[in-house]
Amino acid sequence: MHAALVVWPLPALLTGLGRPDLIPQAWSVTALGWSLLLLLPFVLLLSQLMLAPLHKLLRALQGSVLSYRDGDFSLSLAAEGSQRYGELGDLLRLHNELGLALREQRQHLAQRELLLDSVVQNTPVAMLLCGSDGLVAYANLAARQLLAEGRSLSGAELKQILTTAPTVLREALQSGQDQLVSITEVGQEEHFHCSQRALMLQGQPHRLLLLRRMTRELSRQEVASWKRVIRVISHELNNSLAPISSLAHSGAELARRGQIERLEGVFQSIGGRAKHLHSFLSGYARFAKLPQPQCGLVNWPEFLANLAAHSPFQLRGQAPEQAGFFDAAQIEQALINLIKNAHEAGGPAEEVSLSLMQQGSELHMTVADRGPGMSDTVLAQALLPFYSTKRSSEGGGTGLGLALAREISEAHGGRIALANREGGGLRVSLMLPAGPSMASDSPPLTRP
């Protein structure tokens, strides 16, 4: 265009017409401006034609991204000719791969949600999910059958639902604590374990209520416990009655022969076996008849002195300055059993120790030894009644020492914990509520 204005044909045309004066001296620079002005529309049109496929591709990518934002991963872009776009073509292929991966993950998630919903709906555990406003957000089939005769509970107010529930169940669900309750259904007593958990769901606080039927499980455990009791008692009775029977026969034979001087030893052996059997049965009777604890103020020096009179131990740390608050007789019996077990563990007698320490609102009484400790299997069963690792040749064991300590601690509203010590040995801790005499502002005790 610039050549047409300054070289040919415009200069030649003006010369032929006799008007070369129309071309100024600075025409070359002016012609350059006119050339650019005349070519601009063509450049714009050409750029539009060249960029049209790119604009189409970008609009398609934008539309697919918006679909992904809305949760629709079904859109896929055509990849034909993507090699023409270079790096944008690579972006197109990666975009399609991303869409495929999201679709597969969406399908797997949907399948897992379907499986989870089927499991939750058909589980025998009644499940209620409530929001912070007290409205039921979710209830499975067991919960609907238990609380609403199968009707939907979504959106209903929990307080309104519980107005028709048995009183003990309503109080258990409103207490906010885990507990075991018994209610009557169709003339039969049913036991339920109520558990409650707080959780955050979509940034909002929720409460999950679980009601599990325990009647069959408790009955099975009761039968198993009775069978275990019968086996242990039968074993111990046989171990005692068989020697007594044999000794009685021997005594009769000695009497028939006139060997009276040997009868005294026979009667002593019979008396020893009978005494052992009486002690064995008395232990079971004490466990079965454990009364409710009568808590009161306990003077620590007097309590520790009485305890040391039964079994020696080393006191680690200092005794609390404030008086304790528990049933002194029951806790003393529990600690005597623990200290006795510590001495029988096989470690040095001087390593058997007792430590007293307050942690928050709990008083920890810990008996420790330097024996061989316990394996994981024994630790898991050590607190079960009638479980003992002692052989009959070692004097036997009723399996009630740790179980009795557990019953006493739980009757006080506390708990018991067993753990192996570093360097060998076992640590058994009774954790009891501190009580009114050991307030939370009391000075902490020194950790042993």
C-alpha positions in Angstrom: 0.0 0.0 0.0 2.9 2.4 0.8 4.5 1.6 -2.6 1.3 2.2 -4.4 1.2 5.7 -2.9 4.8 6.8 -3.3 6.1 4.7 -6.3 3.4 3.4 -8.6 0.6 3.8 -9.7 -0.4 7.0 -7.8 2.7 9.1 -8.7 2.6 7.9 -12.3 -1.1 8.7 -12.6 -0.7 12.3 -11.3 2.3 12.9 -13.6 0.2 11.7 -16.6 -2.5 14.1 -15.7 0.0 16.9 -15.5 -0.4 17.4 -11.8 2.8 16.2 -10.1 2.6 19.2 -7.8 -0.1 17.4 -5.9 2.5 15.2 -4.4 4.2 17.2 -1.5 7.8 16.9 -0.5 7.0 14.9 2.7 4.6 12.7 0.9 6.5 9.6 1.8 5.8 10.0 5.6 2.2 11.0 5.0 1.8 8.0 2.7 3.0 5.7 5.4 0.3 6.9 7.8 -2.4 6.5 5.1 -1.1 3.0 4.4 -1.4 2.0 8.0 -4.9 3.6 8.2 -6.1 1.7 5.1 -4.6 -1.6 6.2 -6.0 -1.5 9.8 -9.5 -2.9 8.9 -8.0 -5.7 7.0 -5.6 -6.6 9.9 -8.5 -6.5 12.3 -10.6 -8.8 10.1 -7.8 -11.2 9.6 -7.0 -11.3 13.3 -10.7 -12.1 14.1 -10.7 -14.9 11.6 -7.4 -16.3 13.0 -8.5 -16.1 16.7 -12.0 -17.4 16.2 -11.1 -21.1 16.9 -9.1 -20.0 20.0 -12.0 -18.0 21.3 -14.3 -21.0 20.8 -11.9 -23.2 22.7 -11.7 -20.8 25.6 -15.5 -20.5 25.8 -15.8 -24.2 25.8 -13.2 -24.5 28.6 -15.0 -21.8 30.6 -18.3 -23.6 30.2 -16.8 -26.9 31.4 -15.2 -25.2 34.4 -18.5 -23.7 35.3 -20.1 -27.2 35.0 -17.4 -28.6 37.3 -18.2 -25.9 39.8 -21.9 -26.9 39.8 -20.9 -30.6 40.3 -21.5 -31.8 36.7 -18.5 -33.7 35.5 -20.2 -35.2 32.4 -19.0 -32.5 29.9 -16.1 -33.5 27.7 -14.5 -31.3 25.0 -13.7 -32.6 21.5 -9.9 -33.2 21.2 -9.8 -33.3 17.4 -7.4 -30.8 16.0 -6.1 -29.9 19.4 -2.6 -30.3 18.1 -3.1 -27.0 16.2 -3.2 -25.1 19.4 0.2 -26.1 20.8 0.2 -25.6 24.6 -3.5 -24.8 24.6 -4.1 -28.2 22.9 -2.1 -29.8 25.8 -4.3 -27.9 28.2 -7.4 -29.3 26.4 -6.2 -32.9 26.7 -5.3 -32.4 30.4 -8.7 -30.9 31.0 -10.4 -33.9 29.5 -8.3 -36.3 31.6 -9.3 -34.2 34.7 -13.0 -34.6 33.8 -12.6 -38.3 33.4 -10.8 -38.7 36.8 -13.5 -36.5 38.5 -16.3 -38.6 36.9 -14.7 -41.9 38.1 -14.2 -40.4 41.6 -17.8 -39.2 41.6 -19.0 -42.7 40.7 -16.9 -44.4 43.4 -18.1 -41.8 45.9 -21.7 -42.4 45.0 -21.3 -46.2 45.3 -19.7 -45.8 48.7 -22.4 -43.4 49.9 -25.0 -45.9 48.7 -23.2 -48.7 50.6 -22.8 -46.6 53.7 -26.5 -45.6 53.6 -27.6 -49.2 53.3 -25.4 -50.2 56.2 -26.6 -47.3 58.4 -30.2 -47.9 57.5 -30.1 -51.6 58.2 -27.9 -51.6 61.3 -29.7 -52.6 64.5 -28.2 -49.6 66.3 -30.6 -46.7 66.4 -28.8 -43.5 65.1 -30.0 -39.9 65.5 -28.1 -36.9 64.2 -29.3 -33.6 65.6 -28.2 -30.1 64.9 -27.4 -27.3 67.4 -31.1 -26.2 67.1 -32.3 -29.5 68.5 -33.8 -30.6 65.1 -33.2 -34.1 63.8 -31.1 -34.0 60.7 -30.9 -37.8 60.1 -32.5 -40.9 61.6 -32.0 -44.5 60.4 -34.7 -47.2 60.3 -33.9 -48.5 63.8 -34.3 -45.1 65.3 -37.6 -44.5 63.5 -39.0 -47.8 64.6 -37.9 -47.3 68.2 -39.0 -43.7 68.7 -41.7 -43.0 66.0 -43.2 -46.4 65.0 -41.4 -46.2 61.6 -42.4 -42.6 60.8 -39.9 -40.1 59.4 -38.1 -38.0 62.0 -36.2 -35.6 59.7 -36.8 -32.0 60.7 -38.6 -33.0 63.9 -37.6 -31.5 67.3 -35.8 -34.0 69.5 -37.6 -32.8 72.7 -41.0 -33.4 71.1 -40.0 -36.9 70.0 -38.8 -37.8 73.4 -42.1 -36.8 75.1 -43.6 -40.2 74.1 -40.4 -42.2 75.0 -40.0 -44.0 78.3 -38.8 -41.8 81.1 -35.5 -43.5 81.7 -34.7 -43.4 78.0 -35.6 -39.7 77.8 -33.5 -38.8 80.8 -30.6 -40.8 79.4 -30.7 -39.0 76.0 -31.0 -35.6 77.6 -28.2 -36.2 80.1 -25.4 -36.0 77.6 -23.6 -38.9 79.1 -23.1 -42.6 78.0 -25.0 -45.0 80.1 -26.9 -48.3 80.2 -30.7 -48.1 80.6 -33.5 -50.7 80.8 -37.0 -50.2 79.5 -40.0 -52.5 79.0 -41.1 -53.4 75.5 -44.1 -55.7 74.8 -43.9 -56.9 78.4 -40.2 -57.8 78.2 -37.3 -55.9 79.7 -34.9 -54.5 77.1 -31.4 -53.1 77.9 -30.0 -50.3 75.8 -26.5 -48.7 75.7 -26.9 -45.0 75.1 -23.9 -43.1 73.8 -23.6 -39.5 72.6 -20.9 -37.8 70.6 -20.4 -34.1 69.6 -19.1 -33.5 66.1 -18.7 -30.8 63.5 -20.6 -31.3 60.2 -20.3 -28.7 57.4 -18.9 -26.3 59.9 -21.9 -26.6 62.2 -22.0 -28.4 65.6 -24.1 -31.6 65.7 -24.8 -34.3 68.2 -24.9 -38.0 67.3 -27.1 -40.3 69.5 -26.6 -44.0 69.4 -28.9 -46.6 71.0 -27.7 -50.2 70.9 -29.7 -53.1 72.1 -27.7 -55.0 74.7 -30.2 -57.6 76.0 -28.9 -60.5 74.0 -25.3 -59.5 74.5 -25.7 -59.1 78.2 -27.5 -62.4 78.4 -24.7 -64.0 76.5 -22.1 -62.4 78.7 -24.1 -63.5 81.8 -24.2 -67.1 80.7 -20.5 -67.0 79.8 -19.7 -65.6 83.3 -21.7 -68.2 85.0 -20.0 -70.9 83.0 -16.6 -69.5 83.9 -17.6 -69.3 87.6 -18.8 -72.9 87.5 -15.6 -74.1 85.8 -13.4 -72.3 88.3 -15.4 -73.4 91.4 -15.7 -77.0 90.0 -11.9 -77.1 89.4 -11.1 -75.8 92.9 -13.7 -78.1 94.5 -12.2 -81.1 92.7 -8.7 -80.1 93.7 -9.7 -80.0 97.3 -12.3 -82.8 97.6 -10.2 -85.4 95.8 -7.3 -85.1 98.3 -9.8 -85.0 101.2 -11.5 -88.2 99.9 -8.1 -89.8 99.5 -7.0 -88.8 102.9 -10.3 -89.9 104.5 -9.8 -93.4 102.9 -6.2 -93.5 104.1 -7.3 -92.5 107.6 -9.9 -95.2 107.7 -7.3 -97.8 106.5 -4.9 -96.6 109.3 -7.6 -96.9 111.9 -8.5 -100.4 110.7 -4.8 -101.4 111.1 -4.6 -99.7 114.5 -1.9 -97.1 113.4 -3.5 -94.4 115.4 -0.3 -92.3 115.7 -0.5 -91.4 111.9 -4.1 -90.3 112.0 -3.1 -86.8 113.4 -1.2 -86.0 110.2 -4.1 -87.2 108.1 -6.6 -85.0 110.0 -4.2 -82.0 109.7 -4.0 -82.4 105.9 -7.8 -82.7 105.7 -8.2 -79.6 107.8 -5.7 -77.7 105.7 -7.5 -78.5 102.5 -10.8 -77.6 104.1 -9.4 -74.3 105.3 -8.1 -73.5 101.8 -11.5 -74.3 100.3 -13.3 -72.1 102.9 -10.9 -69.2 102.1 -11.5 -69.7 98.4 -15.3 -69.7 98.7 -15.1 -66.7 101.1 -13.3 -64.7 98.4 -16.1 -65.2 95.9 -18.7 -64.4 98.6 -17.0 -61.0 99.3 -16.9 -60.2 95.6 -20.5 -61.0 95.1 -21.7 -59.1 98.2 -19.6 -55.9 97.7 -21.7 -53.2 99.3 -22.1 -49.6 98.1 -19.2 -47.5 99.3 -19.7 -45.2 102.3 -17.5 -42.3 101.5 -16.1 -40.1 104.2 -13.1 -38.1 105.1 -9.9 -40.2 105.4 -6.8 -39.2 107.4 -3.8 -40.1 105.2 -1.2 -40.9 107.9 -3.6 -43.3 109.7 -4.8 -44.8 106.4 -1.2 -45.4 105.2 -0.2 -46.9 108.5 -3.0 -49.4 108.5 -2.2 -50.3 104.9 1.5 -50.8 105.7 0.5 -53.1 108.6 -1.0 -55.6 106.0 1.7 -55.4 103.3 4.9 -53.5 103.2 5.5 -50.9 100.4 7.6 -47.8 99.7 5.7 -44.5 99.6 6.9 -42.5 96.6 6.4 -38.7 97.0 4.5 -37.0 99.8 1.1 -37.9 101.2 -1.5 -35.3 100.4 -2.1 -32.6 102.9 -5.8 -32.6 102.5 -7.9 -35.5 103.8 -9.2 -38.0 101.2 -12.8 -38.7 100.6 -13.7 -42.3 99.9 -14.7 -45.6 101.6 -11.5 -46.3 103.5 -12.2 -50.0 104.1 -13.0 -50.7 100.4 -10.0 -48.8 99.1 -7.7 -50.3 101.7 -8.9 -53.8 100.5 -8.3 -52.9 96.9 -4.8 -51.6 97.6 -4.0 -54.6 99.8 -4.8 -56.8 96.8 -2.7 -54.7 94.4 0.3 -54.6 96.8 0.0 -58.4 97.4 0.0 -59.0 93.6 3.0 -56.7 93.3 5.0 -58.7 95.9 3.9 -62.0 94.1 5.1 -60.6 90.7 8.6 -61.8 91.4 10.5 -58.5 91.6 12.5 -57.1 94.5 10.3 -56.5 97.5 11.9 -53.0 98.1 10.7 -52.0 94.6 7.0 -52.3 95.5 5.8 -48.8 95.8 2.7 -46.7 96.3 2.3 -43.1 95.0 -0.5 -40.6 95.5 -1.1 -37.8 93.1 -3.9 -35.5 92.2 -4.4 -34.8 88.5 -7.2 -32.4 87.8 -10.4 -33.7 89.5 -9.0 -37.2 90.0 -6.9 -38.7 92.8 -4.4 -41.3 91.4 -3.3 -44.2 93.7 -0.6 -46.1 91.8 1.0 -49.4 92.9 4.2 -50.3 91.0 6.6 -53.2 91.0 9.7 -54.4 89.1 8.5 -57.8 88.1 8.3 -59.2 84.6 5.1 -57.2 83.8 2.3 -58.6 81.6 2.0 -59.6 78.0 -0.6 -57.8 75.8 -2.9 -60.8 76.0 -2.8 -60.9 79.8 -3.3 -57.1 80.1 -6.4 -57.4 77.9 -8.0 -60.0 80.3 -6.4 -59.2 83.7 -9.4 -57.2 84.9 -11.9 -59.9 84.1 -13.3 -61.8 87.1 -11.9 -65.3 87.6 -9.0 -64.7 85.3 -5.7 -65.8 86.9 -2.3 -66.7 85.6 -1.2 -68.4 88.8 -0.9 -72.2 88.7 -2.3 -74.4 91.4 1.2 -75.5 92.3 1.9 -71.9 93.2 -1.0 -71.7 95.6 -3.5 -71.0 92.9 -5.4 -67.8 92.3 -9.0 -66.9 92.4 -8.7 -64.2 89.7 -10.6 -61.8 91.9 -7.9 -59.4 93.1 -7.8 -57.1 90.2 -11.5 -57.6 89.4 -12.4 -56.6 93.0 -10.2 -53.5 92.7 -12.0 -52.6 89.5 -15.4 -53.1 91.1 -14.4 -50.9 94.1 -13.0 -48.1 91.9 -16.0 -48.1 89.6 -18.4 -48.1 92.6 -16.6 -44.9 93.7 -17.2 -43.4 90.2 -13.6 -44.0 89.2 -11.6 -46.4 87.1 -8.5 -48.6 87.0 -5.7 -48.8 84.5 -2.8 -51.3 84.0 0.4 -50.6 82.1 3.9 -52.1 81.8 6.7 -49.8 83.1 9.8 -48.8 81.3 12.6 -50.9 82.6 10.3 -53.8 83.6 7.5 -54.1 86.0 3.8 -53.3 86.2 1.9 -50.1 87.2 -1.7 -50.4 88.4 -3.5 -47.1 89.0 -6.8 -46.5 90.9 -8.3 -43.2 89.7 -11.0 -41.8 92.0 -12.9 -38.5 92.0 -11.0 -36.1 94.2 -14.0 -35.5 96.4 -15.0 -32.3 98.3 -11.9 -32.3 100.5 -9.4 -32.2 97.6 -10.5 -29.1 95.6 -9.1 -28.4 92.2 -7.0 -25.5 93.7 -5.1 -27.8 96.0 -1.3 -27.8 95.4 -0.3 -30.6 93.0 1.5 -33.5 94.4 5.0 -34.4 93.3 5.0 -36.9 90.4 7.0 -40.0 91.5 
